[in-house]
């Protein structure tokens, strides 16, 4: 929630639902491993999905920390 940071870009409602559901399932599955890797070409929405999930998990009280790089 840094003051210097612009408003984070979030997924539009109704988009990336399958991936977001997969990430929620991963978090709830204790055998899922400590890290989830999201990969893809530049501009495909990796940061947008990560910011959306960080906001969601923060609202759920399940986010320990998050950080994002920007110019």
Order of alpha helices (4+ residues) and beta strands (2+ residues): alpha-alpha
